[in-house]
Amino acid sequence: MPSDPGWDSKASLVIDSLHEGLIVVDRDLIIRAFNHAAERLTGRSAAERIGRRAEVMSVEDSPIFEVLRTGRPLFNVEQRLQDGRTFLLNFVPIVENGQVTGAIQSFQDITQWKSMERQLVAAKEELDEAFALTLPNTRVERRLRSTPEYCDVYDPQTGLITITEVIPDGTYRHVVNALKVAADLNRQGVFHQVAIDKDTLVQAILFHDLGKVQPRLKVGDRVDPAQVFEPSKLHAARSADMAANFYNVPEEAIWLIRYHHHAEDELPPEFPRHLLPMLRLLQLIDGLSASITRRSGSVRLKADGNQIEIDERNASHPGYNRRWRLCLYTGRTEVLEQYGTVVPFERSTGGQTLGSNSLPAEAGSRTALW
C-alpha cells in the first residue's frame, strides 16, 4: 500500500488486509494512508489519493471535522453518499503530545443492509396495517394456525398434483395475506364505495376458512386433488356455521362466508343481492391471497372507484400471469394483457376447476349483473 515513509511494513500489511476501508488524514485533511478496501469502495487508487486533500463524498458534512476539533471519536455514523450508496463510518482521532494531529476513518458499504432493513420495516408496517383493520380472536388464530396449506405442481396429463412444499400454518398465513390485500384496497378507497362495508368484509375474511379441513400430506406425495381435498363449498358452509354459532359473527358476513366459493348463478334466490359487490370483493381477495400464499405469486392492485385492475404473476402457474380488471358492481371481468405464452393449465381447487383461458373462479362470474 503506498504511504508516507515511516510506516512500518507489517502495519501496512495488516491495514491492507482489512475488509473495511481505512483512510488516515492529518489535521489539514491530507491523506497519509489509503488501504485496498478504500480503493475498492471509492473507486479511487491509493497512488492518486495519498498526499492529496481528502474529498467529502457524502451528502452531509463529514463528521471528521468535529473529530479533529474535539478530539473525541465517533462510531457507527451512517452517511449517504452522492452516488446514492450508504456507508457506515467510524472516526478516531490521532493524538500526539496532547494535540490532535489527524484522524483515522474506517468505513463499509451498508447499502444492501439498509435496503433489506427498509423492506423488513415495510413488511412489518404492512402487516400491522392489515391487522389494524381488526384483531383476530385468539381461538380463531389457533384454529387457523393448525390447518396446513400446500404448494404443488399440477400435471395436466394425469390430473394429479405433486406436493412441493408443506406450509404448516398455511391457512393462518392465507388469512393474513388476505388482510394485507384488503388493507391495500382500503388505502386506495375501495372500502369507501357504496355497498362495501369494511367491518362486514373483514369479519368475512377472518372467518371464511375457519372450518377448513385439510388432508395430511408430505413433500413428494402425488395425489388426485379431487379425491384428497374436500369441495371448497363444504368448508365454506362449515365455516359459516361455526362463525354464526360460536363467534356471533353478523348475518351479512355469514352470507359472504357461506357462499364465497359459489359462482353467482349458483347462489340461492334468498341471497341478499345488495351483498354481491362485497361477495365479489371477498372472492377476489381470497383468490389473490391464495396466489401469494400457495403459489408465491406477486400482486399489484390499482383501484378506480368500483373498478379494480389486477396485475398478477405466478412463476409456478403461468396461466395466472396476466393483468385484468374487475367491476365490483357488475361482476364483469376483462383480461387486459396476458404475459408470455398461455400454458395449457387446469387446476383443481377443492371442487372448483380453473382453466388457463378463464379468470380465477374467485374473481366472480363474468355474466353476473347487479
C-alpha positions as CSV (number, residue, x, y, z in Angstrom):
1,M,0.0,0.0,0.0
2,P,1.6,3.3,-1.0
3,S,2.0,5.6,2.1
4,D,4.3,8.2,3.6
5,P,7.8,7.0,4.6
6,G,8.0,5.8,8.2
7,W,5.1,3.5,8.2
8,D,6.0,0.1,9.4
9,S,5.7,-2.5,6.6
10,K,3.9,-5.0,8.9
11,A,1.4,-2.5,9.9
12,S,0.8,-1.7,6.2
13,L,0.1,-5.4,5.5
14,V,-2.4,-5.6,8.4
15,I,-4.2,-2.4,7.2
16,D,-4.4,-3.7,3.6
17,S,-5.9,-7.0,4.8
18,L,-8.9,-5.2,6.4
19,H,-12.3,-5.7,4.8
20,E,-13.3,-2.2,5.8
21,G,-12.0,0.8,4.0
22,L,-9.4,2.8,6.0
23,I,-8.1,6.3,5.4
24,V,-5.7,8.3,7.5
25,V,-5.6,12.0,7.3
26,D,-3.6,14.7,9.0
27,R,-5.0,17.8,10.6
28,D,-5.1,19.6,7.2
29,L,-7.1,16.6,5.7
30,I,-4.1,15.5,3.6
31,I,-4.4,11.7,3.1
32,R,-1.5,9.8,4.5
33,A,-2.8,6.2,4.1
34,F,-5.4,4.6,1.9
35,N,-5.9,0.8,2.0
36,H,-7.0,-1.7,-0.6
37,A,-10.6,-1.8,0.7
38,A,-10.8,2.0,0.4
39,E,-9.7,1.7,-3.2
40,R,-12.4,-0.9,-3.8
41,L,-15.2,1.1,-2.1
42,T,-14.3,4.5,-3.5
43,G,-13.1,3.5,-7.0
44,R,-10.0,5.7,-6.5
45,S,-6.4,4.4,-6.3
46,A,-4.1,4.9,-3.3
47,A,-1.4,6.3,-5.7
48,E,-3.6,9.1,-6.8
49,R,-5.1,9.9,-3.4
50,I,-2.2,9.8,-1.0
51,G,-0.7,13.2,-0.5
52,R,-3.8,15.0,-1.7
53,R,-6.6,16.6,0.3
54,A,-9.5,14.4,1.2
55,E,-12.8,15.0,-0.6
56,V,-16.2,14.9,1.0
57,M,-18.2,12.2,-0.8
58,S,-21.3,12.3,1.4
59,V,-24.4,14.4,1.0
60,E,-24.0,15.9,4.5
61,D,-20.9,17.4,6.0
62,S,-18.4,14.9,7.2
63,P,-18.1,14.3,11.0
64,I,-14.3,14.2,10.6
65,F,-14.3,18.0,11.2
66,E,-15.9,17.5,14.6
67,V,-13.4,14.7,15.4
68,L,-10.4,16.9,14.5
69,R,-11.9,19.8,16.5
70,T,-12.9,18.0,19.7
71,G,-10.5,15.0,19.7
72,R,-13.4,12.7,20.5
73,P,-14.1,9.6,18.4
74,L,-17.4,9.0,16.6
75,F,-18.7,5.5,15.9
76,N,-21.4,3.9,13.7
77,V,-22.1,7.0,11.8
78,E,-24.4,6.4,8.8
79,Q,-23.9,8.7,5.8
80,R,-25.5,8.7,2.4
81,L,-23.1,9.3,-0.5
82,Q,-23.7,11.5,-3.5
83,D,-23.9,8.3,-5.7
84,G,-26.8,7.0,-3.5
85,R,-24.9,4.4,-1.5
86,T,-25.0,4.3,2.3
87,F,-21.8,3.9,4.3
88,L,-21.2,3.1,8.0
89,L,-18.3,5.1,9.3
90,N,-16.1,5.3,12.4
91,F,-13.7,8.2,13.2
92,V,-10.9,8.0,15.7
93,P,-8.6,11.0,16.4
94,I,-4.8,10.7,16.3
95,V,-3.4,12.4,19.4
96,E,0.3,13.2,19.8
97,N,1.6,15.0,22.8
98,G,-1.9,16.0,23.7
99,Q,-2.6,17.5,20.3
100,V,-4.9,16.2,17.6
101,T,-2.7,15.7,14.6
102,G,-5.1,13.7,12.4
103,A,-7.8,11.1,12.2
104,I,-8.4,7.6,11.1
105,Q,-11.6,6.9,9.2
106,S,-12.9,3.4,8.6
107,F,-16.0,2.6,6.6
108,Q,-18.0,-0.1,4.9
109,D,-20.8,-0.1,2.3
110,I,-24.2,-1.0,4.0
111,T,-26.4,-0.1,1.1
112,Q,-27.8,-3.7,0.8
113,W,-28.3,-3.9,4.5
114,K,-30.3,-0.7,4.6
115,S,-32.4,-1.9,1.7
116,M,-33.2,-5.1,3.5
117,E,-33.9,-3.2,6.6
118,R,-36.4,-0.9,4.7
119,Q,-38.0,-4.0,3.2
120,L,-38.4,-5.6,6.6
121,V,-39.8,-2.4,8.1
122,A,-42.2,-2.0,5.2
123,A,-43.3,-5.6,5.6
124,K,-43.9,-5.1,9.3
125,E,-45.8,-1.9,8.7
126,E,-47.9,-3.6,6.0
127,L,-48.7,-6.5,8.4
128,D,-49.5,-4.1,11.2
129,E,-51.8,-2.1,8.9
130,A,-53.5,-5.3,7.8
131,F,-54.2,-6.3,11.4
132,A,-55.1,-2.8,12.3
133,L,-58.4,-3.4,10.4
134,T,-59.3,-5.7,13.3
135,L,-57.6,-8.2,15.6
136,P,-58.4,-11.9,15.3
137,N,-60.0,-13.9,18.1
138,T,-57.2,-15.9,19.8
139,R,-59.2,-19.1,19.4
140,V,-59.7,-18.4,15.7
141,E,-56.0,-17.8,15.4
142,R,-55.1,-21.1,17.0
143,R,-57.6,-22.9,14.7
144,L,-56.2,-21.3,11.6
145,R,-52.6,-22.0,12.6
146,S,-53.3,-25.7,12.9
147,T,-54.6,-26.0,9.3
148,P,-51.9,-26.5,6.7
149,E,-51.7,-25.4,3.1
150,Y,-49.7,-27.0,0.2
151,C,-47.7,-25.8,-2.7
152,D,-47.9,-28.2,-5.7
153,V,-47.2,-28.8,-9.3
154,Y,-50.1,-29.9,-11.5
155,D,-49.7,-32.5,-14.2
156,P,-52.4,-31.8,-16.9
157,Q,-51.8,-35.2,-18.5
158,T,-52.8,-37.2,-15.4
159,G,-54.8,-34.7,-13.4
160,L,-52.5,-35.4,-10.4
161,I,-50.6,-32.9,-8.3
162,T,-47.2,-33.4,-6.6
163,I,-46.7,-31.7,-3.3
164,T,-43.6,-29.4,-3.4
165,E,-44.0,-27.7,0.0
166,V,-46.0,-28.0,3.2
167,I,-47.0,-24.8,4.9
168,P,-47.9,-25.9,8.5
169,D,-49.7,-22.7,9.4
170,G,-50.8,-22.1,5.8
171,T,-54.4,-21.2,6.5
172,Y,-53.4,-18.6,9.0
173,R,-50.9,-17.1,6.5
174,H,-53.6,-17.2,3.9
175,V,-55.9,-15.0,6.2
176,V,-53.0,-12.7,7.0
177,N,-52.2,-12.2,3.3
178,A,-55.9,-11.7,2.6
179,L,-55.9,-8.9,5.2
180,K,-52.8,-7.4,3.5
181,V,-54.7,-7.3,0.2
182,A,-57.7,-5.8,1.9
183,A,-55.5,-3.1,3.6
184,D,-54.1,-2.2,0.2
185,L,-57.5,-1.9,-1.3
186,N,-58.7,0.1,1.7
187,R,-55.8,2.5,1.2
188,Q,-57.0,3.0,-2.4
189,G,-60.5,3.8,-1.3
190,V,-62.3,0.6,-2.3
191,F,-63.9,0.2,1.2
192,H,-65.4,3.7,0.8
193,Q,-67.5,2.7,-2.1
194,V,-71.3,2.3,-1.8
195,A,-72.3,-1.3,-0.9
196,I,-68.8,-2.1,0.6
197,D,-68.8,-2.3,4.4
198,K,-65.3,-2.6,5.8
199,D,-66.3,-4.3,9.1
200,T,-68.5,-6.9,7.4
201,L,-65.8,-7.7,4.9
202,V,-63.1,-8.0,7.5
203,Q,-65.2,-10.4,9.6
204,A,-65.8,-12.5,6.5
205,I,-62.0,-12.6,5.8
206,L,-61.2,-13.6,9.3
207,F,-63.7,-16.5,9.5
208,H,-64.0,-17.6,5.9
209,D,-61.7,-20.6,6.3
210,L,-62.4,-21.4,10.0
211,G,-64.0,-24.7,9.1
212,K,-61.4,-25.8,6.5
213,V,-60.2,-29.4,6.9
214,Q,-57.0,-30.4,5.1
215,P,-55.5,-33.9,4.5
216,R,-52.1,-34.5,6.0
217,L,-49.7,-34.7,3.1
218,K,-45.9,-34.5,2.7
219,V,-43.5,-33.2,0.1
220,G,-43.3,-35.7,-2.8
221,D,-46.8,-37.0,-2.4
222,R,-48.6,-37.4,-5.7
223,V,-52.4,-37.3,-5.4
224,D,-55.6,-36.7,-7.2
225,P,-56.9,-33.4,-5.7
226,A,-60.5,-34.2,-6.4
227,Q,-60.1,-37.3,-4.2
228,V,-58.0,-35.9,-1.4
229,F,-59.3,-32.3,-0.9
230,E,-62.9,-31.8,0.2
231,P,-65.0,-29.5,-2.1
232,S,-64.5,-25.9,-1.1
233,K,-68.2,-25.3,-0.8
234,L,-68.3,-27.7,2.1
235,H,-65.7,-26.0,4.2
236,A,-67.3,-22.6,3.4
237,A,-70.6,-23.8,4.8
238,R,-68.9,-25.3,7.8
239,S,-67.0,-22.0,8.4
240,A,-70.3,-20.1,8.2
241,D,-72.0,-22.4,10.7
242,M,-69.0,-22.1,13.2
243,A,-68.8,-18.4,12.8
244,A,-72.5,-17.9,13.4
245,N,-72.9,-20.4,16.3
246,F,-69.7,-19.9,18.2
247,Y,-68.5,-16.4,17.5
248,N,-71.7,-14.3,16.9
249,V,-70.5,-13.1,13.5
250,P,-73.0,-10.7,11.9
251,E,-75.5,-12.2,9.5
252,E,-74.3,-10.3,6.4
253,A,-70.7,-11.7,7.0
254,I,-72.2,-15.2,7.4
255,W,-73.8,-14.9,3.9
256,L,-70.5,-13.9,2.4
257,I,-68.6,-16.8,4.2
258,R,-71.2,-19.4,3.2
259,Y,-71.2,-18.6,-0.5
260,H,-67.7,-17.2,-1.2
261,H,-66.9,-20.4,-3.2
262,H,-70.2,-20.3,-5.3
263,A,-70.5,-18.9,-8.8
264,E,-73.2,-16.3,-8.9
265,D,-75.5,-18.4,-11.0
266,E,-75.3,-21.0,-8.1
267,L,-76.5,-18.6,-5.4
268,P,-79.9,-19.3,-3.9
269,P,-82.8,-17.0,-4.5
270,E,-82.7,-15.7,-1.0
271,F,-79.1,-14.5,-1.2
272,P,-79.2,-10.7,-0.5
273,R,-78.5,-9.0,-3.8
274,H,-77.0,-6.0,-2.1
275,L,-74.2,-8.2,-0.9
276,L,-73.0,-9.1,-4.4
277,P,-70.3,-6.4,-4.6
278,M,-68.8,-7.5,-1.3
279,L,-69.0,-11.1,-2.3
280,R,-67.1,-10.3,-5.5
281,L,-64.5,-8.4,-3.4
282,L,-64.2,-11.3,-0.9
283,Q,-63.7,-13.8,-3.8
284,L,-61.1,-11.5,-5.4
285,I,-59.2,-11.1,-2.1
286,D,-59.4,-14.8,-1.3
287,G,-58.0,-15.8,-4.8
288,L,-55.2,-13.3,-4.7
289,S,-54.2,-14.4,-1.2
290,A,-54.1,-18.0,-2.3
291,S,-51.8,-16.9,-5.1
292,I,-49.5,-15.2,-2.6
293,T,-49.6,-17.9,0.0
294,R,-49.5,-21.1,-2.1
295,R,-48.1,-20.0,-5.5
296,S,-45.5,-17.4,-4.3
297,G,-47.3,-15.0,-6.6
298,S,-46.9,-11.3,-6.7
299,V,-49.9,-9.0,-7.0
300,R,-50.3,-5.3,-7.8
301,L,-53.6,-3.6,-7.4
302,K,-54.9,-0.3,-8.8
303,A,-58.4,0.8,-7.9
304,D,-60.5,3.4,-9.5
305,G,-63.8,3.6,-7.7
306,N,-65.5,0.2,-8.0
307,Q,-63.1,-0.9,-10.8
308,I,-60.0,-2.8,-9.7
309,E,-57.1,-3.6,-12.0
310,I,-55.1,-6.6,-11.0
311,D,-51.5,-7.4,-12.2
312,E,-50.7,-11.0,-11.1
313,R,-47.6,-13.0,-11.6
314,N,-47.2,-16.7,-10.8
315,A,-43.9,-18.4,-11.7
316,S,-45.2,-21.9,-10.9
317,H,-48.6,-21.4,-12.6
318,P,-48.1,-19.3,-15.7
319,G,-51.8,-19.4,-16.6
320,Y,-52.3,-16.8,-13.9
321,N,-49.7,-14.4,-15.4
322,R,-52.0,-11.6,-16.5
323,R,-53.3,-8.1,-16.0
324,W,-57.1,-7.9,-15.7
325,R,-59.9,-5.8,-14.4
326,L,-62.9,-6.5,-12.2
327,C,-66.0,-4.3,-11.8
328,L,-67.4,-4.8,-8.3
329,Y,-70.9,-3.6,-9.2
330,T,-71.5,-5.6,-12.3
331,G,-69.1,-8.6,-11.8
332,R,-67.7,-8.0,-15.3
333,T,-64.1,-9.1,-15.8
334,E,-61.8,-8.2,-18.6
335,V,-58.3,-9.5,-19.5
336,L,-56.1,-6.5,-20.4
337,E,-52.8,-8.3,-21.0
338,Q,-51.5,-11.9,-21.0
339,Y,-47.9,-12.2,-20.1
340,G,-45.8,-14.6,-22.1
341,T,-47.3,-17.8,-23.6
342,V,-50.5,-19.1,-22.2
343,V,-49.6,-22.5,-21.0
344,P,-52.5,-25.1,-21.1
345,F,-53.3,-25.3,-17.5
346,E,-56.2,-26.7,-15.5
347,R,-56.1,-26.6,-11.7
348,S,-58.4,-28.2,-9.3
349,T,-59.0,-26.2,-6.1
350,G,-61.1,-28.3,-3.8
351,G,-64.1,-28.7,-6.1
352,Q,-63.6,-25.9,-8.5
353,T,-61.6,-26.1,-11.7
354,L,-59.8,-23.1,-13.0
355,G,-58.8,-23.1,-16.7
356,S,-55.9,-21.2,-18.2
357,N,-58.1,-19.3,-20.6
358,S,-60.5,-18.1,-17.9
359,L,-60.1,-15.9,-14.9
360,P,-59.8,-17.5,-11.5
361,A,-63.2,-18.5,-10.2
362,E,-62.6,-16.4,-7.1
363,A,-62.8,-13.3,-9.3
364,G,-66.6,-13.7,-9.8
365,S,-68.8,-14.6,-12.6
366,R,-68.4,-12.8,-15.9
367,T,-72.1,-12.7,-16.6
368,A,-73.3,-11.6,-13.2
369,L,-75.2,-8.3,-13.1
370,W,-76.2,-6.2,-10.1
